[in-house]
Amino acid sequence: MKYRRNIAFGESIAMQMAEYVRSLYWPIDVMIPVPLGKKRLKERGYNQVALVARPLAYQLEWRYEPDALWKTRETRSQVGLSISQRSENVQNAYQADPKVTKHKSILIMDDVATTGSTISACTAALLSAGAQEVYVLTIARALPHHGLDRV
């Protein structure tokens, strides 16, 4: 879906995730996909996380706000970076809209969690904008047997 333009998979993935996410009983006010930078969005033509987050939010009857979090600057691809490089790459790279996030329970959704650097940077931006609490959901987790535990 991410690199091969298989955008139809988004709704299918959301349908498969909905029952599990519902069973968590998270008190979500707003769901926000991790944003892409303008350059990456223009290159790809879509945000792969949003293709799953939007139908998932709809199924769970959660407010969906894809523009409530944005990148303040372009960052390098995280692929191939060490843990410290990943953290530095995304530090202070996100900003959130307090009109949407203040005093709210936010769910941010990302496609793949490797080291948690992107999620941490997004969480920091949301909390700075007044979010009450931040929950995180990813579609996949990088597996240690692929060597990603040493990233």
Phi, psi and omega in degrees: 000319186289313187252344185250014176059031176274066189290342179291342181292338185304309181294322178296316178297317180300318180297321180288332181275336190304312183297317179298312182297320177301322182291347179282340180055040177285137180275070187276131173265321186217136175251133183227127174281148174298126184281155170267159171289160182301320181295312181295320178296319179294318179297312185278324180091355180197160173259111185299328179291319180298330179294339176261317185298318184297306179294331177293314178300319179298313180297325183269000180060042176257148175294133182246122184229081183292343182259007183279350177224133181216162176275134180270346179203159177286145178235161175291159170299142181282345182300127177087357180271150176286173179302311182293322178294321179298314181297313179296322182300321184255359180301129180057028180265359183233152175220148181238155180271110181297336178296334180263326192259339186300129179063024182247155170267117187252139169249118172259142182237133177234166181279307183228132174261123177248291179251345182090005183296314180295314180299318179297317180294319178294317179300316179301317179295318180293317178294323177296331180272006173098010178301140180287315177206156183232126174253154183231137176226131175238155178283324183215163176235133177296136185267140180300326183290354174265008179084004184278356174283349179251016182291000000 
